[in-house]
Each structure stands twice: as C-alpha cells, then as structure tokens.
Amino acid sequence: METNQSDEIIRRIRRFVDEYGWNWGIVRRHINGFFGTAYTAVQLKKLYIKAKRQG
C-alpha cells in the first residue's frame, strides 16, 4: 500500500472513531468501500491503536 494511502486511511479511522464515535463495523465498511481494501475490523483497530501510540 502506498504511504499516502495508508496515511489517509489512518486519518480517516481516527476521525471516524474519535470524532464521530462510529463502531468498527461501520469504519470497516467505509474504509474498504472507499479505498478498495479488504481490512477486517480487527486489523483496522490495530492500525488505530498503533497510530494512537505514535502520536
């Protein structure tokens, strides 16, 4: 995956979870639909946690 795309995915995950309060199923559907990926909710949650730790 391109760095720009992964950065955008992480930005969107953080916005959806932190600002909108969406659950992981909704986040998964939106991310996979928009970017054409096949992440599971667990994988997206791991990306989110990793991004939060990095700041």
All heavy atoms as a GROMACS GRO file, in nm:
protein
  469
    1MET      N    1   0.085  -0.117   0.000
    1MET     CA    2   0.000   0.000   0.000
    1MET      C    3   0.089   0.124   0.000
    1MET      O    4   0.191   0.128   0.066
    1MET     CB    5  -0.089  -0.003   0.124
    1MET     CG    6  -0.177   0.117   0.136
    1MET     SD    7  -0.282   0.124   0.282
    1MET     CE    8  -0.290  -0.037   0.343
    2GLU      N    9   0.050   0.224  -0.073
    2GLU     CA   10   0.124   0.348  -0.079
    2GLU      C   11   0.119   0.419   0.056
    2GLU      O   12   0.021   0.410   0.129
    2GLU     CB   13   0.065   0.442  -0.184
    2GLU     CG   14   0.082   0.393  -0.325
    2GLU     CD   15   0.021   0.491  -0.424
    2GLU    OE1   16   0.007   0.610  -0.390
    2GLU    OE2   17  -0.014   0.447  -0.533
    3THR      N   18   0.228   0.491   0.088
    3THR     CA   19   0.234   0.563   0.214
    3THR      C   20   0.123   0.667   0.224
    3THR      O   21   0.058   0.680   0.328
    3THR     CB   22   0.371   0.631   0.231
    3THR    OG1   23   0.472   0.531   0.224
    3THR    CG2   24   0.381   0.701   0.364
    4ASN      N   25   0.099   0.740   0.116
    4ASN     CA   26  -0.007   0.842   0.118
    4ASN      C   27  -0.143   0.779   0.145
    4ASN      O   28  -0.223   0.835   0.219
    4ASN     CB   29  -0.012   0.919  -0.014
    4ASN     CG   30   0.109   1.007  -0.031
    4ASN    OD1   31   0.177   1.043   0.064
    4ASN    ND2   32   0.136   1.043  -0.155
    5GLN      N   33  -0.168   0.664   0.085
    5GLN     CA   34  -0.296   0.598   0.106
    5GLN      C   35  -0.307   0.548   0.250
    5GLN      O   36  -0.411   0.565   0.312
    5GLN     CB   37  -0.316   0.482   0.009
    5GLN     CG   38  -0.453   0.418   0.021
    5GLN     CD   39  -0.477   0.305  -0.076
    5GLN    OE1   40  -0.382   0.252  -0.135
    5GLN    NE2   41  -0.600   0.268  -0.093
    6SER      N   42  -0.201   0.489   0.302
    6SER     CA   43  -0.208   0.439   0.440
    6SER      C   44  -0.223   0.555   0.539
    6SER      O   45  -0.295   0.544   0.638
    6SER     CB   46  -0.087   0.354   0.475
    6SER     OG   47   0.032   0.427   0.466
    7ASP      N   48  -0.156   0.668   0.512
    7ASP     CA   49  -0.173   0.786   0.597
    7ASP      C   50  -0.317   0.835   0.594
    7ASP      O   51  -0.373   0.871   0.698
    7ASP     CB   52  -0.080   0.900   0.553
    7ASP     CG   53   0.067   0.872   0.581
    7ASP    OD1   54   0.098   0.778   0.659
    7ASP    OD2   55   0.151   0.943   0.524
    8GLU      N   56  -0.376   0.836   0.477
    8GLU     CA   57  -0.516   0.881   0.464
    8GLU      C   58  -0.610   0.784   0.534
    8GLU      O   59  -0.706   0.826   0.599
    8GLU     CB   60  -0.554   0.896   0.317
    8GLU     CG   61  -0.696   0.943   0.295
    8GLU     CD   62  -0.727   1.080   0.356
    8GLU    OE1   63  -0.634   1.160   0.374
    8GLU    OE2   64  -0.845   1.105   0.385
    9ILE      N   65  -0.585   0.655   0.523
    9ILE     CA   66  -0.667   0.556   0.592
    9ILE      C   67  -0.662   0.579   0.742
    9ILE      O   68  -0.765   0.581   0.810
    9ILE     CB   69  -0.624   0.412   0.556
    9ILE    CG1   70  -0.665   0.380   0.411
    9ILE    CG2   71  -0.684   0.310   0.653
    9ILE    CD1   72  -0.612   0.249   0.358
   10ILE      N   73  -0.543   0.599   0.795
   10ILE     CA   74  -0.527   0.621   0.939
   10ILE      C   75  -0.597   0.750   0.982
   10ILE      O   76  -0.664   0.754   1.085
   10ILE     CB   77  -0.379   0.620   0.979
   10ILE    CG1   78  -0.325   0.477   0.965
   10ILE    CG2   79  -0.359   0.672   1.121
   10ILE    CD1   80  -0.175   0.464   0.973
   11ARG      N   81  -0.584   0.857   0.904
   11ARG     CA   82  -0.652   0.982   0.936
   11ARG      C   83  -0.803   0.962   0.942
   11ARG      O   84  -0.871   1.011   1.031
   11ARG     CB   85  -0.619   1.091   0.833
   11ARG     CG   86  -0.490   1.164   0.862
   11ARG     CD   87  -0.478   1.289   0.778
   11ARG     NE   88  -0.469   1.263   0.635
   11ARG     CZ   89  -0.356   1.236   0.570
   11ARG    NH1   90  -0.242   1.233   0.634
   11ARG    NH2   91  -0.357   1.214   0.440
   12ARG      N   92  -0.855   0.889   0.845
   12ARG     CA   93  -1.000   0.864   0.842
   12ARG      C   94  -1.043   0.777   0.959
   12ARG      O   95  -1.146   0.804   1.021
   12ARG     CB   96  -1.041   0.799   0.711
   12ARG     CG   97  -1.042   0.896   0.596
   12ARG     CD   98  -1.079   0.826   0.467
   12ARG     NE   99  -1.067   0.917   0.356
   12ARG     CZ  100  -1.170   0.956   0.283
   12ARG    NH1  101  -1.291   0.910   0.305
   12ARG    NH2  102  -1.152   1.041   0.184
   13ILE      N  103  -0.967   0.673   0.991
   13ILE     CA  104  -1.002   0.587   1.104
   13ILE      C  105  -1.009   0.670   1.231
   13ILE      O  106  -1.105   0.660   1.308
   13ILE     CB  107  -0.899   0.473   1.121
   13ILE    CG1  108  -0.905   0.374   1.005
   13ILE    CG2  109  -0.924   0.398   1.253
   13ILE    CD1  110  -0.790   0.275   1.004
   14ARG      N  111  -0.908   0.752   1.253
   14ARG     CA  112  -0.905   0.835   1.375
   14ARG      C  113  -1.024   0.930   1.380
   14ARG      O  114  -1.086   0.949   1.485
   14ARG     CB  115  -0.773   0.910   1.385
   14ARG     CG  116  -0.657   0.814   1.412
   14ARG     CD  117  -0.528   0.884   1.426
   14ARG     NE  118  -0.522   0.945   1.558
   14ARG     CZ  119  -0.412   0.999   1.609
   14ARG    NH1  120  -0.301   1.002   1.540
   14ARG    NH2  121  -0.415   1.051   1.729
   15ARG      N  122  -1.058   0.990   1.266
   15ARG     CA  123  -1.172   1.081   1.263
   15ARG      C  124  -1.302   1.006   1.290
   15ARG      O  125  -1.385   1.050   1.370
   15ARG     CB  126  -1.179   1.153   1.128
   15ARG     CG  127  -1.291   1.257   1.124
   15ARG     CD  128  -1.291   1.339   0.999
   15ARG     NE  129  -1.330   1.257   0.885
   15ARG     CZ  130  -1.264   1.253   0.769
   15ARG    NH1  131  -1.157   1.325   0.749
   15ARG    NH2  132  -1.306   1.176   0.671
   16PHE      N  133  -1.321   0.893   1.223
   16PHE     CA  134  -1.444   0.817   1.239
   16PHE      C  135  -1.464   0.769   1.382
   16PHE      O  136  -1.576   0.772   1.434
   16PHE     CB  137  -1.447   0.697   1.145
   16PHE     CG  138  -1.445   0.731   0.998
   16PHE    CD1  139  -1.401   0.639   0.905
   16PHE    CD2  140  -1.485   0.856   0.952
   16PHE    CE1  141  -1.399   0.669   0.770
   16PHE    CE2  142  -1.483   0.887   0.817
   16PHE     CZ  143  -1.439   0.793   0.725
   17VAL      N  144  -1.355   0.725   1.445
   17VAL     CA  145  -1.366   0.671   1.581
   17VAL      C  146  -1.368   0.783   1.685
   17VAL      O  147  -1.456   0.787   1.771
   17VAL     CB  148  -1.251   0.572   1.609
   17VAL    CG1  149  -1.251   0.526   1.754
   17VAL    CG2  150  -1.261   0.451   1.516
   18ASP      N  151  -1.270   0.874   1.677
   18ASP     CA  152  -1.256   0.978   1.780
   18ASP      C  153  -1.363   1.086   1.770
   18ASP      O  154  -1.418   1.128   1.871
   18ASP     CB  155  -1.118   1.043   1.772
   18ASP     CG  156  -1.005   0.947   1.806
   18ASP    OD1  157  -1.032   0.840   1.864
   18ASP    OD2  158  -0.889   0.978   1.773
   19GLU      N  159  -1.390   1.134   1.650
   19GLU     CA  160  -1.484   1.244   1.634
   19GLU      C  161  -1.628   1.198   1.618
   19GLU      O  162  -1.719   1.255   1.677
   19GLU     CB  163  -1.445   1.330   1.514
   19GLU     CG  164  -1.313   1.405   1.533
   19GLU     CD  165  -1.275   1.488   1.412
   19GLU    OE1  166  -1.366   1.532   1.338
   19GLU    OE2  167  -1.154   1.509   1.392
   20TYR      N  168  -1.649   1.094   1.536
   20TYR     CA  169  -1.785   1.052   1.505
   20TYR      C  170  -1.837   0.943   1.598
   20TYR      O  171  -1.957   0.920   1.606
   20TYR     CB  172  -1.796   1.001   1.362
   20TYR     CG  173  -1.755   1.099   1.254
   20TYR    CD1  174  -1.732   1.054   1.124
   20TYR    CD2  175  -1.739   1.235   1.278
   20TYR    CE1  176  -1.695   1.141   1.022
   20TYR    CE2  177  -1.701   1.323   1.178
   20TYR     CZ  178  -1.678   1.275   1.050
   20TYR     OH  179  -1.640   1.361   0.950
   21GLY      N  180  -1.745   0.871   1.664
   21GLY     CA  181  -1.786   0.764   1.755
   21GLY      C  182  -1.841   0.641   1.684
   21GLY      O  183  -1.918   0.565   1.744
   22TRP      N  184  -1.800   0.620   1.560
   22TRP     CA  185  -1.850   0.505   1.484
   22TRP      C  186  -1.795   0.375   1.540
   22TRP      O  187  -1.683   0.370   1.590
   22TRP     CB  188  -1.810   0.516   1.338
   22TRP     CG  189  -1.882   0.622   1.261
   22TRP    CD1  190  -1.977   0.708   1.306
   22TRP    CD2  191  -1.861   0.655   1.123
   22TRP    NE1  192  -2.018   0.792   1.206
   22TRP    CE2  193  -1.949   0.762   1.092
   22TRP    CE3  194  -1.778   0.606   1.024
   22TRP    CZ2  195  -1.956   0.818   0.966
   22TRP    CZ3  196  -1.785   0.662   0.898
   22TRP    CH2  197  -1.874   0.767   0.869
   23ASN      N  198  -1.873   0.267   1.526
   23ASN     CA  199  -1.823   0.136   1.567
   23ASN      C  200  -1.734   0.078   1.456
   23ASN      O  201  -1.733   0.127   1.343
   23ASN     CB  202  -1.938   0.042   1.606
   23ASN     CG  203  -2.024   0.001   1.489
   23ASN    OD1  204  -1.973  -0.043   1.385
   23ASN    ND2  205  -2.155   0.013   1.503
   24TRP      N  206  -1.664  -0.027   1.490
   24TRP     CA  207  -1.564  -0.081   1.397
   24TRP      C  208  -1.624  -0.142   1.271
   24TRP      O  209  -1.562  -0.141   1.166
   24TRP     CB  210  -1.472  -0.180   1.470
   24TRP     CG  211  -1.386  -0.107   1.567
   24TRP    CD1  212  -1.398  -0.101   1.702
   24TRP    CD2  213  -1.276  -0.021   1.533
   24TRP    NE1  214  -1.304  -0.017   1.754
   24TRP    CE2  215  -1.227   0.032   1.654
   24TRP    CE3  216  -1.215   0.015   1.414
   24TRP    CZ2  217  -1.119   0.121   1.658
   24TRP    CZ3  218  -1.107   0.102   1.418
   24TRP    CH2  219  -1.060   0.154   1.538
   25GLY      N  220  -1.744  -0.192   1.278
   25GLY     CA  221  -1.810  -0.245   1.159
   25GLY      C  222  -1.836  -0.137   1.055
   25GLY      O  223  -1.814  -0.156   0.935
   26ILE      N  224  -1.882  -0.022   1.100
   26ILE     CA  225  -1.908   0.090   1.010
   26ILE      C  226  -1.777   0.144   0.953
   26ILE      O  227  -1.767   0.172   0.834
   26ILE     CB  228  -1.988   0.201   1.082
   26ILE    CG1  229  -2.127   0.149   1.118
   26ILE    CG2  230  -1.997   0.326   0.996
   26ILE    CD1  231  -2.205   0.242   1.209
   27VAL      N  232  -1.678   0.156   1.040
   27VAL     CA  233  -1.546   0.204   0.995
   27VAL      C  234  -1.492   0.110   0.887
   27VAL      O  235  -1.444   0.154   0.782
   27VAL     CB  236  -1.448   0.214   1.113
   27VAL    CG1  237  -1.307   0.245   1.066
   27VAL    CG2  238  -1.494   0.318   1.214
   28ARG      N  239  -1.502  -0.020   0.912
   28ARG     CA  240  -1.452  -0.120   0.815
   28ARG      C  241  -1.522  -0.106   0.680
   28ARG      O  242  -1.457  -0.103   0.576
   28ARG     CB  243  -1.474  -0.262   0.870
   28ARG     CG  244  -1.432  -0.372   0.773
   28ARG     CD  245  -1.471  -0.509   0.824
   28ARG     NE  246  -1.611  -0.520   0.858
   28ARG     CZ  247  -1.709  -0.543   0.771
   28ARG    NH1  248  -1.683  -0.556   0.643
   28ARG    NH2  249  -1.834  -0.551   0.811
   29ARG      N  250  -1.654  -0.097   0.683
   29ARG     CA  251  -1.728  -0.085   0.556
   29ARG      C  252  -1.690   0.041   0.479
   29ARG      O  253  -1.673   0.038   0.358
   29ARG     CB  254  -1.878  -0.086   0.581
   29ARG     CG  255  -1.934  -0.226   0.593
   29ARG     CD  256  -2.081  -0.221   0.612
   29ARG     NE  257  -2.101  -0.156   0.743
   29ARG     CZ  258  -2.216  -0.151   0.808
   29ARG    NH1  259  -2.322  -0.202   0.756
   29ARG    NH2  260  -2.225  -0.094   0.925
   30HIS      N  261  -1.676   0.150   0.549
   30HIS     CA  262  -1.642   0.275   0.482
   30HIS      C  263  -1.500   0.271   0.424
   30HIS      O  264  -1.480   0.306   0.308
   30HIS     CB  265  -1.655   0.394   0.577
   30HIS     CG  266  -1.624   0.523   0.510
   30HIS    ND1  267  -1.714   0.588   0.430
   30HIS    CD2  268  -1.510   0.596   0.505
   30HIS    CE1  269  -1.657   0.696   0.380
   30HIS    NE2  270  -1.534   0.703   0.425
   31ILE      N  271  -1.405   0.228   0.504
   31ILE     CA  272  -1.265   0.223   0.458
   31ILE      C  273  -1.252   0.128   0.340
   31ILE      O  274  -1.193   0.162   0.237
   31ILE     CB  275  -1.170   0.182   0.573
   31ILE    CG1  276  -1.168   0.289   0.684
   31ILE    CG2  277  -1.030   0.152   0.522
   31ILE    CD1  278  -1.108   0.421   0.645
   32ASN      N  279  -1.304   0.008   0.353
   32ASN     CA  280  -1.292  -0.090   0.245
   32ASN      C  281  -1.366  -0.045   0.119
   32ASN      O  282  -1.316  -0.064   0.008
   32ASN     CB  283  -1.342  -0.227   0.290
   32ASN     CG  284  -1.247  -0.293   0.388
   32ASN    OD1  285  -1.128  -0.263   0.391
   32ASN    ND2  286  -1.299  -0.383   0.468
   33GLY      N  287  -1.481   0.015   0.135
   33GLY     CA  288  -1.556   0.062   0.019
   33GLY      C  289  -1.487   0.177  -0.053
   33GLY      O  290  -1.482   0.180  -0.176
   34PHE      N  291  -1.433   0.270   0.024
   34PHE     CA  292  -1.372   0.388  -0.035
   34PHE      C  293  -1.236   0.357  -0.097
   34PHE      O  294  -1.206   0.403  -0.207
   34PHE     CB  295  -1.355   0.498   0.071
   34PHE     CG  296  -1.310   0.629   0.014
   34PHE    CD1  297  -1.402   0.718  -0.039
   34PHE    CD2  298  -1.175   0.662   0.010
   34PHE    CE1  299  -1.360   0.839  -0.094
   34PHE    CE2  300  -1.133   0.782  -0.044
   34PHE     CZ  301  -1.225   0.871  -0.097
   35PHE      N  302  -1.155   0.277  -0.028
   35PHE     CA  303  -1.019   0.251  -0.074
   35PHE      C  304  -1.004   0.120  -0.152
   35PHE      O  305  -0.897   0.092  -0.204
   35PHE     CB  306  -0.922   0.250   0.044
   35PHE     CG  307  -0.903   0.385   0.107
   35PHE    CD1  308  -0.973   0.420   0.221
   35PHE    CD2  309  -0.818   0.479   0.051
   35PHE    CE1  310  -0.958   0.545   0.279
   35PHE    CE2  311  -0.801   0.604   0.108
   35PHE     CZ  312  -0.871   0.638   0.222
   36GLY      N  313  -1.108   0.040  -0.157
   36GLY     CA  314  -1.100  -0.087  -0.229
   36GLY      C  315  -1.011  -0.188  -0.159
   36GLY      O  316  -0.947  -0.271  -0.223
   37THR      N  317  -1.008  -0.182  -0.027
   37THR     CA  318  -0.926  -0.274   0.052
   37THR      C  319  -1.014  -0.383   0.110
   37THR      O  320  -1.136  -0.382   0.089
   37THR     CB  321  -0.854  -0.197   0.165
   37THR    OG1  322  -0.952  -0.125   0.243
   37THR    CG2  323  -0.753  -0.098   0.110
   38ALA      N  324  -0.953  -0.474   0.184
   38ALA     CA  325  -1.029  -0.584   0.245
   38ALA      C  326  -0.987  -0.602   0.391
   38ALA      O  327  -0.966  -0.714   0.438
   38ALA     CB  328  -1.007  -0.712   0.166
   39TYR      N  329  -0.974  -0.492   0.462
   39TYR     CA  330  -0.938  -0.499   0.604
   39TYR      C  331  -1.052  -0.558   0.685
   39TYR      O  332  -1.169  -0.537   0.654
   39TYR     CB  333  -0.910  -0.359   0.660
   39TYR     CG  334  -0.780  -0.298   0.618
   39TYR    CD1  335  -0.777  -0.190   0.532
   39TYR    CD2  336  -0.659  -0.347   0.666
   39TYR    CE1  337  -0.658  -0.131   0.494
   39TYR    CE2  338  -0.539  -0.288   0.628
   39TYR     CZ  339  -0.539  -0.181   0.543
   39TYR     OH  340  -0.422  -0.123   0.505
   40THR      N  341  -1.014  -0.628   0.792
   40THR     CA  342  -1.114  -0.669   0.890
   40THR      C  343  -1.122  -0.559   0.994
   40THR      O  344  -1.034  -0.472   1.004
   40THR     CB  345  -1.073  -0.801   0.959
   40THR    OG1  346  -0.954  -0.778   1.036
   40THR    CG2  347  -1.050  -0.913   0.859
   41ALA      N  348  -1.226  -0.564   1.076
   41ALA     CA  349  -1.240  -0.466   1.183
   41ALA      C  350  -1.123  -0.477   1.281
   41ALA      O  351  -1.072  -0.376   1.330
   41ALA     CB  352  -1.373  -0.486   1.256
   42VAL      N  353  -1.077  -0.598   1.306
   42VAL     CA  354  -0.963  -0.619   1.397
   42VAL      C  355  -0.837  -0.555   1.341
   42VAL      O  356  -0.761  -0.490   1.414
   42VAL     CB  357  -0.943  -0.770   1.424
   42VAL    CG1  358  -0.815  -0.796   1.501
   42VAL    CG2  359  -1.062  -0.828   1.497
   43GLN      N  360  -0.812  -0.570   1.212
   43GLN     CA  361  -0.694  -0.509   1.150
   43GLN      C  362  -0.700  -0.357   1.158
   43GLN      O  363  -0.599  -0.293   1.187
   43GLN     CB  364  -0.683  -0.553   1.004
   43GLN     CG  365  -0.646  -0.698   0.986
   43GLN     CD  366  -0.655  -0.741   0.841
   43GLN    OE1  367  -0.750  -0.705   0.770
   43GLN    NE2  368  -0.558  -0.819   0.798
   44LEU      N  369  -0.816  -0.300   1.134
   44LEU     CA  370  -0.830  -0.155   1.142
   44LEU      C  371  -0.810  -0.106   1.285
   44LEU      O  372  -0.748  -0.002   1.307
   44LEU     CB  373  -0.966  -0.112   1.088
   44LEU     CG  374  -0.985  -0.132   0.939
   44LEU    CD1  375  -1.128  -0.102   0.900
   44LEU    CD2  376  -0.889  -0.045   0.859
   45LYS      N  377  -0.860  -0.182   1.380
   45LYS     CA  378  -0.842  -0.144   1.520
   45LYS      C  379  -0.694  -0.146   1.557
   45LYS      O  380  -0.646  -0.059   1.629
   45LYS     CB  381  -0.922  -0.238   1.610
   45LYS     CG  382  -0.928  -0.193   1.753
   45LYS     CD  383  -1.024  -0.280   1.834
   45LYS     CE  384  -1.038  -0.228   1.974
   45LYS     NZ  385  -1.133  -0.308   2.050
   46LYS      N  386  -0.619  -0.243   1.506
   46LYS     CA  387  -0.475  -0.249   1.532
   46LYS      C  388  -0.404  -0.129   1.470
   46LYS      O  389  -0.313  -0.072   1.533
   46LYS     CB  390  -0.416  -0.379   1.478
   46LYS     CG  391  -0.452  -0.500   1.562
   46LYS     CD  392  -0.393  -0.627   1.506
   46LYS     CE  393  -0.434  -0.748   1.587
   46LYS     NZ  394  -0.379  -0.873   1.532
   47LEU      N  395  -0.443  -0.090   1.350
   47LEU     CA  396  -0.384   0.030   1.288
   47LEU      C  397  -0.414   0.153   1.372
   47LEU      O  398  -0.327   0.239   1.392
   47LEU     CB  399  -0.441   0.050   1.147
   47LEU     CG  400  -0.393  -0.041   1.037
   47LEU    CD1  401  -0.471  -0.014   0.908
   47LEU    CD2  402  -0.244  -0.021   1.013
   48TYR      N  403  -0.535   0.162   1.422
   48TYR     CA  404  -0.577   0.274   1.505
   48TYR      C  405  -0.494   0.282   1.633
   48TYR      O  406  -0.442   0.388   1.670
   48TYR     CB  407  -0.725   0.259   1.536
   48TYR     CG  408  -0.779   0.356   1.638
   48TYR    CD1  409  -0.810   0.487   1.602
   48TYR    CD2  410  -0.800   0.317   1.769
   48TYR    CE1  411  -0.861   0.576   1.694
   48TYR    CE2  412  -0.852   0.405   1.862
   48TYR     CZ  413  -0.882   0.535   1.825
   48TYR     OH  414  -0.932   0.622   1.916
   49ILE      N  415  -0.480   0.170   1.700
   49ILE     CA  416  -0.404   0.165   1.826
   49ILE      C  417  -0.258   0.202   1.801
   49ILE      O  418  -0.199   0.280   1.876
   49ILE     CB  419  -0.417   0.027   1.893
   49ILE    CG1  420  -0.561   0.008   1.942
   49ILE    CG2  421  -0.317   0.009   2.006
   49ILE    CD1  422  -0.594  -0.134   1.984
   50LYS      N  423  -0.201   0.149   1.695
   50LYS     CA  424  -0.062   0.179   1.661
   50LYS      C  425  -0.045   0.329   1.633
   50LYS      O  426   0.051   0.392   1.678
   50LYS     CB  427  -0.019   0.097   1.538
   50LYS     CG  428   0.125   0.116   1.499
   50LYS     CD  429   0.161   0.028   1.381
   50LYS     CE  430   0.303   0.056   1.336
   50LYS     NZ  431   0.338  -0.024   1.218
   51ALA      N  432  -0.138   0.387   1.559
   51ALA     CA  433  -0.131   0.531   1.528
   51ALA      C  434  -0.145   0.615   1.653
   51ALA      O  435  -0.077   0.718   1.667
   51ALA     CB  436  -0.239   0.566   1.426
   52LYS      N  437  -0.232   0.574   1.745
   52LYS     CA  438  -0.251   0.648   1.869
   52LYS      C  439  -0.123   0.646   1.954
   52LYS      O  440  -0.089   0.745   2.017
   52LYS     CB  441  -0.367   0.591   1.950
   52LYS     CG  442  -0.503   0.613   1.890
   52LYS     CD  443  -0.545   0.756   1.897
   52LYS     CE  444  -0.636   0.776   2.013
   52LYS     NZ  445  -0.696   0.910   2.014
   53ARG      N  446  -0.054   0.533   1.955
   53ARG     CA  447   0.070   0.522   2.032
   53ARG      C  448   0.179   0.610   1.975
   53ARG      O  449   0.261   0.664   2.048
   53ARG     CB  450   0.118   0.377   2.034
   53ARG     CG  451   0.037   0.288   2.122
   53ARG     CD  452   0.093   0.150   2.129
   53ARG     NE  453   0.007   0.063   2.207
   53ARG     CZ  454  -0.005  -0.066   2.187
   53ARG    NH1  455   0.064  -0.125   2.091
   53ARG    NH2  456  -0.084  -0.137   2.263
   54GLN      N  457   0.181   0.624   1.842
   54GLN     CA  458   0.284   0.703   1.776
   54GLN      C  459   0.256   0.852   1.786
   54GLN      O  460   0.343   0.932   1.760
   54GLN     CB  461   0.298   0.661   1.630
   54GLN     CG  462   0.352   0.521   1.613
   54GLN     CD  463   0.354   0.476   1.469
   54GLN    OE1  464   0.300   0.543   1.380
   54GLN    NE2  465   0.416   0.362   1.444
   55GLY      N  466   0.136   0.886   1.821
   55GLY     CA  467   0.101   1.027   1.838
   55GLY      C  468   0.028   1.079   1.728
   55GLY      O  469  -0.017   1.133   1.655
   0.00000   0.00000   0.00000
